[in-house]
């Protein structure tokens, strides 16, 4: 199976932010066309996308996950990253922000979980016949992020089949933040070199991860050096027993 996870910054591109949040307001059509062509070249079985625009003015009222899935001939599932009762669900543009899975196979089940704390709380659990994948985007604040990791542990420990946890963990303090989580869950990093993934134009921090249960064999792992977002994508080929 070939899997990738990518924080695409709502398709707004990978340039430096001159003013806070300014680049997040750009229209996305041209960059999304190039991004989709890149994703098509990877020939993926499953793709986890973070920071997806589901239809604001930026994307021309089009769900980006749906547009990418249609271009790839795949299936998609999308959900807002804010809880249903969050006030952000009432704010234009913000209420169109979420995460998504795109999969080649329609034989799958999705469950949507929300952390108890944080602004962005969504965890998408994708169950495939051979494994389960959790897609996460953790909080920017350290204390909330640690609580979310604790909640994520509770989700992962109940899975019996091979499983993967992937996404943007925002661990600005490095491996001191992930050490206890990995020890408790038994998960391993698919990237033993700890490749920096942010910012894409001059990476200095490893914020994005593919973590897997020990019964999964990683055959290859690479981080394409592309600037369609402020993050770099992670691409992993792996097999299950």
C-alpha positions in Angstrom: 0.0 0.0 0.0 1.2 3.5 -0.8 0.0 6.1 1.7 0.7 9.8 2.0 -0.3 12.5 4.5 -0.1 16.2 3.6 -1.1 19.4 5.3 -2.1 21.5 2.2 -2.8 24.8 4.0 -6.2 25.1 2.3 -4.5 25.0 -1.1 -3.2 28.5 -0.7 0.5 27.7 -1.6 3.7 27.5 0.2 5.1 31.1 0.2 6.4 32.8 3.3 3.7 34.6 5.3 4.4 38.3 5.2 1.5 39.3 7.5 -0.2 37.0 10.0 -2.8 34.8 8.2 -2.5 36.8 5.0 -1.5 33.8 2.8 -4.5 31.8 4.1 -6.9 34.2 2.4 -5.6 33.7 -1.2 -7.7 32.0 -3.9 -6.5 28.5 -4.6 -7.4 27.4 -8.1 -4.0 27.6 -9.8 -2.1 26.1 -6.9 -4.7 23.3 -6.5 -4.3 22.3 -10.1 -0.5 21.9 -9.7 -1.0 20.2 -6.3 -3.5 17.7 -7.8 -1.1 16.9 -10.7 1.6 16.2 -8.1 -0.6 13.9 -6.1 -1.7 12.0 -9.2 2.0 11.3 -10.0 2.4 9.6 -6.6 -0.1 6.9 -7.5 -1.5 6.6 -4.0 -3.8 4.1 -2.5 -4.8 6.3 0.5 -4.2 10.0 1.1 -4.7 11.9 4.3 -5.3 15.6 3.8 -5.1 18.3 6.5 -6.3 21.9 6.2 -8.8 21.3 3.4 -11.2 24.0 2.2 -14.7 22.6 1.8 -16.2 25.4 -0.2 -15.3 28.9 0.8 -14.6 31.8 -1.6 -10.9 30.7 -1.7 -11.8 27.4 -3.5 -14.6 28.9 -5.6 -17.2 27.2 -3.4 -15.8 23.7 -4.2 -14.7 21.1 -1.8 -11.0 20.6 -2.4 -11.0 17.0 -1.2 -13.9 16.2 -3.6 -12.1 17.9 -6.5 -8.8 16.0 -5.9 -10.6 12.7 -5.5 -12.5 13.2 -8.7 -9.3 14.0 -10.5 -7.6 10.9 -9.2 -10.7 8.7 -9.8 -10.8 7.9 -6.0 -13.3 8.2 -3.2 -13.2 10.8 -0.5 -14.6 11.6 3.0 -14.4 15.1 4.6 -15.3 16.5 8.0 -14.9 19.9 9.6 -12.1 20.1 12.1 -14.3 22.0 14.6 -16.8 20.3 16.8 -20.5 20.6 15.8 -21.3 23.1 18.6 -18.2 25.2 18.1 -18.8 28.9 17.5 -16.4 28.6 14.6 -19.0 26.7 12.7 -20.8 30.0 12.4 -17.8 32.0 11.1 -17.5 32.3 7.3 -14.4 30.6 5.7 -13.5 29.0 9.1 -16.7 26.8 8.9 -15.3 25.4 5.6 -12.1 24.2 7.1 -11.5 20.5 7.8 -9.6 17.3 7.1 -10.2 14.5 4.6 -9.2 11.0 3.4 -9.0 10.1 -0.2 -8.9 6.4 -1.0 -8.7 4.3 -4.1 -11.0 1.6 -2.7 -14.6 2.1 -1.7 -14.4 -0.8 0.8 -13.8 1.2 3.9 -15.5 2.7 7.0 -15.0 6.1 8.7 -15.6 7.2 12.2 -15.2 10.8 13.3 -13.9 11.5 16.8 -13.5 14.9 18.5 -11.0 15.6 21.3 -12.4 17.1 24.5 -10.1 20.0 24.4 -8.7 22.4 21.8 -10.0 24.5 18.9 -9.3 21.9 16.2 -10.4 18.6 17.6 -11.1 16.2 14.8 -9.7 12.7 14.5 -10.8 10.7 11.4 -10.5 6.9 11.9 -10.4 5.1 8.5 -10.9 1.4 8.7 -9.7 -0.6 5.7 -9.9 -4.4 5.4 -6.2 -4.8 6.3 -5.6 -1.9 8.7 -6.9 1.2 10.5 -5.5 4.7 9.9 -6.1 7.7 12.3 -5.7 11.2 10.7 -4.9 13.9 13.3 -4.0 17.6 13.5 -3.0 18.5 17.0 -3.3 21.8 18.8 -0.7 24.6 18.7 -0.7 25.0 22.5 1.5 22.6 24.4 -0.8 21.7 27.3 -3.8 21.1 25.1 -1.6 19.1 22.7 -0.5 16.8 25.5 -4.1 16.2 26.6 -5.0 15.4 22.9 -2.1 12.9 22.8 -3.5 11.3 25.9 -7.0 11.1 24.3 -5.4 9.7 21.1 -3.8 7.0 23.1 -7.2 5.9 24.4 -8.4 5.6 20.8 -5.4 3.7 19.5 -5.2 1.2 22.3 -8.6 -0.2 21.4 -7.6 -1.2 17.8 -6.7 -4.9 17.3 -5.7 -4.8 13.6 -2.5 -3.2 12.3 -2.8 0.6 12.6 -1.3 3.9 11.6 -1.4 7.4 13.2 -0.6 10.1 10.7 -0.8 13.9 10.5 0.5 17.2 11.7 1.3 16.8 15.4 2.7 20.3 15.9 5.3 19.0 18.4 7.3 22.2 18.6 9.3 20.8 21.5 10.6 17.8 19.5 10.7 14.2 20.5 10.3 15.0 24.2 6.6 15.4 23.3 6.2 12.1 21.4 8.4 9.9 23.6 5.8 8.9 26.1 3.1 8.5 23.5 5.2 6.1 21.5 6.2 4.2 24.5 2.6 3.8 25.7 1.1 2.9 22.3 4.1 0.8 21.0 4.0 2.8 17.7 7.1 3.3 15.6 8.0 6.2 13.4 8.2 5.3 9.7 11.0 7.9 9.4 13.9 7.0 11.6 15.8 10.0 10.2 13.3 12.5 11.7 13.2 14.5 8.5 12.2 18.2 9.0 8.9 19.0 7.3 8.2 22.6 8.1 8.5 25.2 6.6 8.5 23.6 3.1 10.9 26.2 1.6 13.6 25.8 4.3 12.6 22.9 6.7 13.8 23.1 10.3 11.1 21.3 12.3 9.6 17.8 12.1 5.9 18.5 12.7 4.4 15.8 10.4 4.5 12.1 11.2 3.6 8.6 10.1 3.5 6.3 13.1 2.7 2.6 12.8 2.2 -0.5 14.8 5.1 -3.0 14.9 3.2 -5.5 12.7 3.4 -3.1 9.8 6.6 -3.4 7.6 7.7 -0.1 6.1 9.2 -0.7 2.6 10.0 2.8 1.7 9.6 6.3 3.1 10.3 9.7 1.5 9.6 13.4 1.9 9.2 15.1 -1.5 10.7 18.5 -1.6 7.8 20.4 -3.0 6.3 23.8 -2.0 2.6 23.5 -2.8 2.0 24.2 1.0 4.0 25.4 3.9 4.4 21.7 5.0 6.1 18.9 3.1 4.2 15.7 2.3 5.1 12.3 3.7 4.9 9.3 1.4 5.1 5.7 2.8 5.0 2.3 1.2 4.2 -0.4 3.7 2.8 -3.9 4.0 0.7 -5.7 6.6 0.9 -9.4 7.7 
